[in-house]
Structures are given as C-alpha cells and as structure tokens.
Amino acid sequence: PDVLVVTAPNEDELIKIILDLLRNKPMNVKELHSILSGLASEDKIRRALTRLVNEGVVYTQPDGRFIVAGI
C-alpha cells in the first residue's frame, strides 16, 4: 500500500492558512484547532495568532474570536 507523508507547515505557512480561514469568518482558537488539528498543535496556533495580533493584522473580538483587520 502507498504511504502518504505530510509535513507540518512552518510558521509562515501556518499564518497564511490561519489568515485564509479567518477571512471566511471569525473563529476562536478551538475552532481553528478543530480544522487544523492534523497540521498544527493548539500552542502553535496560539503563537501564530499572538504574532498576528501583535502585528495588527488580526484583532480579538469581545467573544474571544479572532478577525482579520479591515474586514
């Protein structure tokens, strides 16, 4: 049988994936992790989100969901 090997995305790739997901709708960490669970740990997702918030690309809503700035 064939074996499929998939490598985890690096930080920049993960950030791009997260931004693409957040452009569709605001999500919290749990929602993002449920989609990305095979690719990234919750800690990696949190680190990427922290970087995006610090850069002003993403904002946190009062309900804890993240949204891309300018949407």
C-alpha positions as a Python dict, from the first residue, in 0.01 Angstrom:
ca = {
    (1, 'P'): (0, 0, 0),
    (2, 'D'): (100, 359, -61),
    (3, 'V'): (214, 574, 230),
    (4, 'L'): (127, 942, 229),
    (5, 'V'): (367, 1165, 420),
    (6, 'V'): (254, 1518, 500),
    (7, 'T'): (483, 1766, 668),
    (8, 'A'): (354, 2023, 911),
    (9, 'P'): (353, 2381, 785),
    (10, 'N'): (624, 2615, 905),
    (11, 'E'): (520, 2926, 1099),
    (12, 'D'): (480, 3147, 791),
    (13, 'E'): (273, 2884, 611),
    (14, 'L'): (57, 2834, 921),
    (15, 'I'): (-4, 3209, 944),
    (16, 'K'): (-117, 3216, 580),
    (17, 'I'): (-354, 2923, 643),
    (18, 'I'): (-498, 3091, 954),
    (19, 'L'): (-548, 3420, 769),
    (20, 'D'): (-729, 3239, 487),
    (21, 'L'): (-960, 3074, 740),
    (22, 'L'): (-1026, 3397, 930),
    (23, 'R'): (-1110, 3581, 608),
    (24, 'N'): (-1408, 3346, 572),
    (25, 'K'): (-1536, 3401, 926),
    (26, 'P'): (-1413, 3498, 1273),
    (27, 'M'): (-1305, 3196, 1480),
    (28, 'N'): (-1167, 3121, 1824),
    (29, 'V'): (-865, 2903, 1896),
    (30, 'K'): (-1074, 2589, 1949),
    (31, 'E'): (-1248, 2632, 1613),
    (32, 'L'): (-918, 2686, 1435),
    (33, 'H'): (-763, 2387, 1610),
    (34, 'S'): (-1055, 2162, 1513),
    (35, 'I'): (-982, 2245, 1148),
    (36, 'L'): (-602, 2235, 1175),
    (37, 'S'): (-563, 1954, 1430),
    (38, 'G'): (-375, 1734, 1184),
    (39, 'L'): (-137, 2014, 1089),
    (40, 'A'): (-65, 2218, 1399),
    (41, 'S'): (-94, 2198, 1775),
    (42, 'E'): (-309, 2440, 1971),
    (43, 'D'): (10, 2601, 2106),
    (44, 'K'): (142, 2667, 1753),
    (45, 'I'): (-192, 2817, 1655),
    (46, 'R'): (-188, 3042, 1964),
    (47, 'R'): (168, 3156, 1887),
    (48, 'A'): (73, 3238, 1528),
    (49, 'L'): (-236, 3429, 1644),
    (50, 'T'): (-30, 3622, 1901),
    (51, 'R'): (211, 3723, 1628),
    (52, 'L'): (-75, 3834, 1404),
    (53, 'V'): (-235, 4036, 1685),
    (54, 'N'): (98, 4198, 1774),
    (55, 'E'): (146, 4295, 1407),
    (56, 'G'): (-206, 4443, 1393),
    (57, 'V'): (-317, 4203, 1120),
    (58, 'V'): (-575, 4028, 1339),
    (59, 'Y'): (-790, 4156, 1625),
    (60, 'T'): (-962, 3977, 1911),
    (61, 'Q'): (-1335, 4033, 1944),
    (62, 'P'): (-1501, 4059, 2288),
    (63, 'D'): (-1630, 3700, 2250),
    (64, 'G'): (-1275, 3565, 2205),
    (65, 'R'): (-1294, 3513, 1830),
    (66, 'F'): (-1023, 3645, 1602),
    (67, 'I'): (-1099, 3859, 1298),
    (68, 'V'): (-877, 3992, 1020),
    (69, 'A'): (-828, 4369, 1037),
    (70, 'G'): (-1011, 4564, 770),
    (71, 'I'): (-1299, 4321, 724),
}
